[in-house]
Amino acid sequence: MKKIAALWHKLLYSKTFIRIASVLIALVVWIIVMNVASPTNTRTIEGIPVQINYENSTPYRNGLMMLTQDNSFAVDVELEGPRTTLLTLGEDDIHAEFSLDAITAPGTYSIPVKITVDRDNVDVKSISPDEAFMIRFAYSATKTLPVTISYSGSAESGFVIDSEVVEPTNVTVTGPADTVELIDSAYVSVNLQDKQAPFSDTDIIRFRDAEGNDVDGRYLTLSADSADVQVNLLYTKAVPFHLELYNSTGGNENEYTTLRWSQDTITVAGDRDTVSQIEYIDLGRLDLSELSGATTLTYELPVLEGITYRDANETQTVDVTVDMGNTRTKTLSVSAYNLNRYVSYMNGSGVDMSITSSVRITVRTQSEDSDEVSISNLVYRVDTSVTDEEGRYKLNVSLPEGVAGTVLGEYYVSAE
């Protein structure tokens, strides 16, 4: 017993024992103070996000939308409750939400914030800011529009837009009804400055009203915020038409024949190297012996590889009026006797031949030159190497030198 008493005496007067006992006594006193002497306390938790549960809310069911550019609302909440409970509270245990039940029509409302805490015995003492949030509500509307391109700047000289692709092709916009009603078109901006080859671009989608003014995009929600654009450029050049005139029966009528085109030039488009080599559009040859007076003809534009026509009509044709001026046609009867007087033979053959048939020769000249043509000054040449089915020889007839016109038709004569 003496040993036990001595050990206990030694423990009681030990500095280590005294220190441990003091800590335990202080802890018991603190617990008593916290839970008995002062059972409640306050704590402020800052930056609690305010939730907007808009779907199926009263304003949502009434076709209204909130006009806010930033939905990141937050409040500071002062809570009151047991110290031990407050110490263990976290942000996830506190929920802030707008109370929207009173919003039934357009207007600006003072919206209170409702706070709930996931712990018993904890009350909300105050909310900061203590004033309700002022938020405007308006009827909502939706519209779908094609996305167009608004160009600025100029491509390099000679280049034009051949085709363009916009993706997405349409955009659906939702916003305040009064704003959506103003929207007439949707567009993206593309700068063409000094462009000379196909290119791609991306730009945000904007809106204009019917007068071409930009519409304020605040509070608008789009199905796509931007659009991708692909633009194809082609090199262009305006070139004239070319039609070769001739007369199959001989003569020269080009001097008094004029051409009047339905359009003076045609614009061709393609890559620069190909287009640069084109000087005119060749429409072929025209036999004037089949025409008289003023005749309008239609030609199809030729298909050129790698080339398109920018300003052609829908039928891809061009009209030309062939005007032979004030011409006069007359027929001269030439007897066999006169033929033998004036005829010559090609290649020196037939010099001993005698023509036995007469011919009626039709000539066409300008009216003022018609009297200058007679039987005696026509040029006659017999080609003995060419005969018709009846065995007659080819007679080539031409106008006197210096007289513009032609001899119409082909002629054959008999000879022995």
SENUNU-608267 format. One record per residue (C-alpha): y, z negated, x. Coordinates in steps of 0.1 Angstrom, whole numbers, plus 5000, padded with zeros to 4 digits. Layout:
% SENUNU-608267
YZX
...
This chain:
% SENUNU-608267
500050005000
502349925029
501750265043
502650435009
505750225006
506850315041
506250685035
508250685003
511050485020
511150745047
511251035022
514050885002
516250845032
515451185046
518351435049
516151725038
515051545007
518551454998
519651815001
516851954979
517451694953
521151764952
520552134946
518052064918
520351824901
523252074903
521052344888
520152114859
523752024853
524752394854
522152484828
523252204806
526852314808
526052684801
523852614771
525152294757
528652214768
529852584767
527252794748
529453114745
531453334768
533153684769
532453994790
534254334791
532154644797
534354954805
533855324799
531455314770
531155684758
531955744722
529255944705
530156224680
527256264656
528856554637
525856734623
525256634587
528356414588
530856414559
533356664575
530456884585
529156904550
532656994538
532957294562
535357114586
535457114624
537056884649
539857034669
539356874703
539257044737
537656744753
534856554736
534556294764
535955994745
535355644760
536355284752
536354944769
534454674748
535054304751
531954114739
531353744730
528053564731
525753334751
526353354788
522753434796
522653714771
525953864783
524853864819
521854074811
523654334790
523954694802
525855004790
522655134774
522654824751
526154914737
526755214714
530155354703
530455604675
533255764655
533255674619
533656004601
532855914565
536455934552
537056294565
536756524534
539656774538
541656944565
544256724583
544956484612
543156154609
543055824626
539355784635
538055434641
535355354666
532255164654
530454954680
526854834678
525054604703
521354594708
521254214712
521353924688
524153664689
526553904706
529853994688
532554254695
535754064703
538054364710
538054744717
540454914741
542355124734
542854924703
544455214684
542155464666
541855814680
544056074663
541956394657
542756704637
540256864613
540357224599
538157454579
535857654602
535158024600
532858274619
533358634628
531258884648
533159164668
532259434692
533259364728
535659634741
537159694775
540859674782
541659874814
544559814838
545560004869
544660364877
541560504893
542060724923
543661054915
541261294898
538761034887
538260954850
535960724830
532760904820
530860614804
530960234800
528359974791
529259614780
526759334777
526759164753
527959444730
529059194703
530358834703
530258584675
533258344674
533558024654
536757824651
539557714628
539757954598
543458034603
542858124639
539658334633
541358524605
543958644631
541358784654
541159164652
539359254684
537459114713
537859244749
537259194786
539859304812
538859554839
541059674867
540660044876
543060044905
541960294932
538360304919
536460624928
532860544922
530660364895
531259984896
530359664878
532459364868
532459044848
535258884828
535758624802
535958744766
539458724750
540758804715
543759004701
545359014667
546059344648
549359384667
547759354701
548859004709
546458764725
545058494702
544958134715
541358054724
541557684721
539057534697
537057854696
533257854703
531758184714
528158304714
528958434750
531958324771
531858634793
530658994794
529159214822
530659564824
529359884841
531760174844
530860524855
533560744870
533561114875
535861344895
537661604873
539561934879
541262184855
540162534862
540862874845
538363114829
537463444845
536263754826
535664084845
536864384825
535364734830
534665054812
531165194813
532465544806
534865534835
538565504837
540865204842
542265014812
542864684830
546564784835
547364754798
544664514786
545764144783
543663834776
544763544755
542563234757
542262964731
542862724760
544262824793
541962594814
538962374810
538362044828
535162014847
533661674857
531061564882
530761434917
533761524939
531861764963
530461974935
533761984914
535862074944
533962394949
534662534914
537662764913
537062914878
534562944850
532863284851
532163424817
530663754830
531764114823
533264284792
532864654785
536164774771
534765104759
533364924729
536764774719
540064894706
543364724695
543164344696
539764184693
538863814694
535563724711
533763384714
531963294747
529662994752
530562784782
527962834810
525662544819
526462424854
524162174871
525761834875
528861944856
530161844822
533161984803
535761714794
537961894770
535662154754
535362184716
532262064698
530462394701
531162424738
532762764734
536062934742
537763214723
539563504740
541663774723
541364104742
544564304735
544464664746
548064714737
549565024719
546765264727
546165614712
542765794710
542566164708
539766424709
540066754729
537867054722
536967224754
535267564752
532667694775
535167944789
537667664799
534867444812
533767734836
537467764846
537967394855
534567254863
533267164897
529667074907
528566754924
526866784958
527767154960
524967254937
525167484906
527967704920
526168004905
525667844871
527567934840
528167674812
527267814778
528267524755
531567364745
532266994741
534566764722
535966504746
537566174733
540166004755
542165674751
545465604768
548665424761
550665604734
553365704758
550865874781
548766054755
550766374756
550266394794
546466454789
545366814782
542367034786
543767174817
544366854836
541166664828
538766654857
535366804850
532266764872
528666864864
525866654878
522866884879
520566594890
520966424856
519766584823
519166464788
516066514766
517266864757
517566964793
521466964793
523266864824
525466554827
529266624824
531466364840
535066374828
537966164841
541666144834
544366294855
545466084885
548165834876
547265814839
545765474829
543065504803
539465614798
537265884786
535065754758
531465844755
528966054775
528866434776
526166694784
526467074786
524067364786
524167614815
522267914828
